Amino acid sequence: MKLRDKRGQMTDTPADPQLASFRRSIDNIDAALIHMLAERFRITQAVGEYKAKTALPPSDPAREERQIARLRKKAEEAQLDPEFSEKFLRFIIDEVIRHHERARSG
């Protein structure tokens, strides 16, 4: 949403300094998440290539379940909804498996 600043100029920055500070923090965290996901996918891409070369299956359901259980516990410890964290992780795992399947057929 565009706002007008004190000079009448259109801006995305709210006039409220506290809200602006919160939003800067959120923007920084979002950028960090993107960079961490990019690094995670670079590593899982290497895993997919390795699995393709060594004829390993693209997914490892037992590991996936262990990871989900481990991260649900971490989410609880961090006071984050474990259901949300599981949905988020499953989304990432599904995307990784899709990449591994593509590496195997490519």
C-alpha positions as CSV (number, residue, x, y, z in Angstrom):
1,M,0.0,0.0,0.0
2,K,1.4,3.4,-0.9
3,L,1.3,6.2,1.6
4,R,2.1,9.9,1.5
5,D,5.0,11.1,3.6
6,K,5.2,14.5,5.3
7,R,6.1,16.1,2.1
8,G,3.2,14.6,0.2
9,Q,5.4,12.1,-1.7
10,M,4.2,8.6,-2.2
11,T,6.1,6.0,-0.2
12,D,5.9,2.4,1.0
13,T,7.4,3.5,4.3
14,P,4.8,4.2,7.1
15,A,5.1,7.5,8.9
16,D,5.1,5.5,12.2
17,P,8.8,4.9,13.0
18,Q,8.1,1.8,15.2
19,L,6.1,0.2,12.3
20,A,8.9,1.1,9.9
21,S,11.4,-0.5,12.2
22,F,9.4,-3.7,12.5
23,R,9.0,-3.8,8.7
24,R,12.8,-3.4,8.1
25,S,13.4,-6.3,10.5
26,I,10.8,-8.4,8.6
27,D,12.4,-7.5,5.3
28,N,15.9,-8.5,6.6
29,I,14.6,-11.8,7.9
30,D,12.8,-12.5,4.6
31,A,16.0,-11.9,2.7
32,A,17.9,-14.2,5.1
33,L,15.3,-16.9,4.5
34,I,15.7,-16.6,0.8
35,H,19.5,-16.9,1.0
36,M,19.2,-19.9,3.4
37,L,16.8,-21.7,1.1
38,A,19.0,-21.0,-1.9
39,E,21.9,-22.6,0.0
40,R,19.8,-25.5,1.1
41,F,18.7,-26.2,-2.5
42,R,22.3,-25.9,-3.8
43,I,23.3,-28.7,-1.3
44,T,20.2,-30.8,-2.1
45,Q,20.9,-30.5,-5.8
46,A,24.4,-32.0,-5.2
47,V,22.7,-34.8,-3.2
48,G,20.3,-35.4,-6.1
49,E,23.1,-35.6,-8.5
50,Y,25.0,-38.0,-6.2
51,K,21.8,-40.2,-5.8
52,A,21.4,-40.2,-9.6
53,K,25.0,-41.4,-10.2
54,T,24.8,-44.0,-7.5
55,A,21.3,-45.3,-8.4
56,L,19.9,-44.3,-5.0
57,P,16.1,-43.5,-4.9
58,P,15.2,-39.8,-5.1
59,S,13.4,-39.9,-1.7
60,D,14.2,-41.4,1.7
61,P,10.9,-41.6,3.6
62,A,12.5,-42.8,6.8
63,R,14.9,-39.8,6.9
64,E,12.1,-37.4,6.0
65,E,10.0,-38.6,8.9
66,R,13.0,-38.3,11.3
67,Q,13.6,-34.8,10.0
68,I,10.0,-33.8,10.4
69,A,9.9,-35.1,14.0
70,R,13.2,-33.4,14.8
71,L,12.0,-30.1,13.4
72,R,8.6,-30.3,15.0
73,K,10.3,-30.6,18.3
74,K,12.6,-27.6,17.5
75,A,9.5,-25.6,16.5
76,E,7.8,-26.3,19.8
77,E,11.0,-25.3,21.6
78,A,11.0,-22.0,19.6
79,Q,7.3,-21.5,20.3
80,L,6.5,-21.9,16.6
81,D,3.4,-23.8,15.6
82,P,4.7,-27.4,14.8
83,E,1.9,-27.9,12.3
84,F,3.0,-24.9,10.3
85,S,6.7,-26.0,10.5
86,E,5.8,-29.4,9.3
87,K,3.8,-28.0,6.3
88,F,6.7,-25.7,5.5
89,L,9.2,-28.6,5.7
90,R,7.0,-31.0,3.7
91,F,6.7,-28.3,1.0
92,I,10.5,-28.0,0.8
93,I,11.0,-31.8,0.9
94,D,8.5,-32.3,-2.0
95,E,10.4,-29.7,-4.0
96,V,13.7,-31.4,-3.3
97,I,12.3,-34.8,-4.3
98,R,11.0,-33.3,-7.5
99,H,14.5,-32.0,-8.3
100,H,16.0,-35.4,-7.5
101,E,13.6,-37.1,-9.8
102,R,14.5,-34.7,-12.5
103,A,18.3,-35.3,-11.9
104,R,17.7,-39.0,-12.2
105,S,15.8,-38.8,-15.5
106,G,18.1,-36.0,-16.9
